Amino acid sequence: ALFDHIEENSRGNQRVSVEISFLEIYKERVRDLLQRRSRKEPYTLKVREHPKHGPYVKDLSRHIVKDANEIQALIDAGNEQRMTASTHIHRHSSRSHAIVTIILTQSKSEDNLPCELVSKVHLVDLAG
């Protein structure tokens, strides 16, 4: 539905992009599930506070996607990297929290001035 809406509402001077990021929080440490890193130190990301935009994760990768299939493929790839373990209820229970963020950026020019609207949706999966 998101990409159908983008296609229907795209105009000549308006550009729309969709990006996705995917992070894991395990034992109060953060890692990027979409960035290939060394297995030695996978949890190296830091949470910071921007004075205007609020909290963010420094160096978290963002991936441009063109359709829902690309989003699903990235989520599947990220889920493969998640920390899991068996419990008495679930065979493969997640041991971490995960956050998928979808960023929609609409850019256009009004009266020869650039205008940008950024929207974010956070999908959160809690451990257990």
Secondary structure, 3 states (H helix, E strand, C coil): CHHHHHHHHCCCCCEEEEEEEEEEEECCEEEECCCCCCCCCCCCEEEEEECCCEEEEECCCCEEECCHHHHHHHHHHHHHHCCEECCCCCCCEECCEEEEEEEEEEEEEECCEEEEEEEEEEEEECCC
